[in-house]
């Protein structure tokens, strides 16, 4: 069963969730990444590389239950251009590229840009100090 994640606006008393995620979080990465996410409690984790990883990512993109898809940067960099185009044009699932055990490649989209693409608006921090 998918865990429900609720996003709540903290400034308003008695605020209701803005949106509840009812889908799954899925991870496609190398063995070390897969082990880390399994230890963190994520159940849909795939330790794959190359064409196998590409096939699984395409499958997860087409699954409406997948809300967030976490992929190693190096796997993402090796994807077919058509799959990359699909990732860049869809709003859901949100695809998050993370570094592998060798570190960041420096070519990832910022979290702010991913949120803007997924939600359709930009998040800002308007806290008064």
N, C-alpha and C positions, 0 to 999 in steps of 0.2 A: 504494500500500500504506500502511496506517495505521501511524503510529509508535506504539511501545509506551511507555507512561509507567508507571514503577513507583514506588510509595509504600513507603518502607522506614522502619521504626522505627530511629532512629539510636542509641539507647542500648544496644541489645543487640548484642553481638559475633556476627557470623555470622548476623544477622537475615535472614529471608526477606521478600520483598515481601508487604505486607498485601493489596494488590490491584493487578493490572496492568490498565491501560486499553488495550483493544485496538481501540477505536473511533476515530472521527475528532473533530477539533476543527473546528467550522464557525463562520464569522463572517458576520453580516448587519449592514451598516452603510453609512454614507455613503462617498463616494469617498475621502476622506482616511483614514478608518479602514481601508477595504479595502486601500489602498496600503500602509499601515503594517504590516498583518498579512501581506500578501504578501511584503514585504521581510523580515519576521521568519521566513518559511519556511512559513507556513500555506498550504495549497494549496486548501482549500475556502472561498473567500471570495466574498461576493456584495455588490456595491455596488448596493443597491436602496433604494427608499423607497416609502411609501404602501402601496397594496394589493398591489403586487408583492412588497414585503418581507414583508407579512403572509402571503401565500401560501407564500413560501419558508420562513418560520419554521414554519408549520403542517406543511409537508412534512418539514422536518428533525426536528421533534418526533416525527413518526411513523416515522422511520427508526431502527431499532434499532442501527445502526452509529454514530450520533452520540452521543458521550459528553459533550461540552461544546459548548454553543452560546453564542457571544458576540454580544450585540446592543447597539447604541447605545441609550442611555436615551431619547432623543427618539423613536426608532422604537418602542421598547417602550411608551412612554406613549400612542402613537396606536393601539395594537392593539385589536381588538374585545374586549369584556369576556369573551366565551366563551373566546377564546384565552388571555387573561390568567389566567382561572380554571384552565385546563388547565396552564399554566406553573407556577402556584402549588401545584398538587396532585400533580404527577408528581415522581418522584425522579430519573429519567434521561430525557433528558440534563439535566445541570446547566446552567441558563441563567444566564449572568453578564451583568449590565447594566454597560456602561462609558460614561463620558462621551464626547461627541463633541468636535470641535475648539473648541466654544464653552464647554466646561467642564461641571462636574457640575450636575445639576438638584436634587440634595439629596433625591430620593425613592427612592433605591436601597436594596435589602435589603443588610444587611451580609454580608461574606464568611463570617463565623462562622455566621450564620443560614442561608445557602445550604448550607454544609457540613453543618449539623445536619439540614436538610431532606433533603439527598441521601443522607447516610449513616445517619441515624436516631439519631445520638448527637452530643453536643457535644465539641468538641476543647478541651482545656485545656492550659496551659503549666505543668507542675509541676516545672520545673527548680529545683534547689537551688543557691543562689548562694554 
